[in-house]
C-alpha cells in the first residue's frame, strides 16, 4: 500500500487534526492563510515542510491530502529524471527537438517533428515549459518505460492512458499535493531511485532566485481541469542557512486564462515572507 510523506510523518495524529483544525504535534493547520488565495481570486492549498523539525504548516488540509489533479508541467521533473537515467538524453545541454500533434488521414493523432521550430536544450525546455518539447521527450522514452517508472515510484494514480505525449496534461495522470511534496524532498536529498548525477542535473535545471540570504527554487504548471477551470502548481524549496523547507501551492480558477504560475508565486512568496523567510534568519 502506498504511504505518502504526510502519512509517514503524521501517523495516527491525522484524525486529531481533522476534527480540531488546530495546531498540535508536528502539524499546524493555518486556515488564516486563505486570504492570500482570496486576494489572488483563486482557491487552493498551501503546504510547507520544515525538514529540520519534521513539521508541517498546511492551509486547506483536505485539499492538500485528498484531492488529485493533473501534474501538468511539474511532471517534467519525472520525465527529465527518466530521460537522463535511461540515456535518452545525456544531460540538460542535450537537444530536444520540438514536436507537434497532427491528424492523419484517418483522423488519428500522430507526432510530427516541427522542423520550423528552433531546437531547445532540455534545460531551456524545463525552464520555459514548452509542452511540445516534453511530448517529444516522452515519445522517445516510450510508453513501456514510462509506465514502469510511474508504477515503480507509485506516482499519483499511476494512470497514463493511450497517448504517450500528453497524459500528464489531459487529466488522466493525477497526483495530490502531499505526494508532490514528498517527491521534492526525495529529489533534494538524492533519495529517489535514480543516479545521484541524474538528480543533481534535474535540481540545477529548476528556476531559482537567490542572494546571500536565501535560495528560492521552484517549478510551475498550468492546465485545465475537466470542468474547464484552470489548475496550477507552484512547488519547490527555500533554503536559508543551509536548511531546506519544502513547499507546494495548488490553485485553481474559474478563469481558464488566469496566469496561475504568477498567482501561485505571489501566494507562495507572500506566505513564506509572513512565516519569516527571505531574511536569512531561518
ZIGI-V19640 format. One line per field, one symbol per residue. phi: phi as a letter, one per 40 degrees, with the letter a starting at -180 (. if undefined). psi: psi as a letter, one per 30 degrees, with the letter a starting at -180 (. if undefined). A space follows every 50 residues. Layout:
# ZIGI-V19640
phi = ???
psi = ???
This chain:
# ZIGI-V19640
phi = .cbcddccccfccdcccccbfbcafbbbcbcccdccccccgbbiababbc cccgbbbbbgddcdcbcbbdcfcccddcdcdcccccgcbcaccccbcdbb cbccccgccbbbcccccccbcdcccccbfcdccccccccccgcccccccc cccfcfcgcbgccccaccbbgbcbabcccccccccccccfbccbddddcc ccccccdabaaccabbbaabaaabcccgccbabbaiabbbfgbcbbbabb aaaccccccccccccccccccccccgcgbgbc
psi = kkkleeeefebffeeeeeffhlkkbgkjjifffefeeeefhllalkkkjj eefhkkkkkieeeeefkklkfbffffeeeeeeeeefgeleaffkkkjlll klkafggkklkkkiffkklkleeeeeffhjeeefeeeeeeekeeeeeeee eefhjbfgkfafjfggfffghdkllleeeeeeeeeeeeghglhlleeeee eeeffkkkklafflkjklklkkaklfggkkklkjkblkkkhgkkkklkkk llkfjfgkjfeeeeeeeeeeeeeegglgfgf.
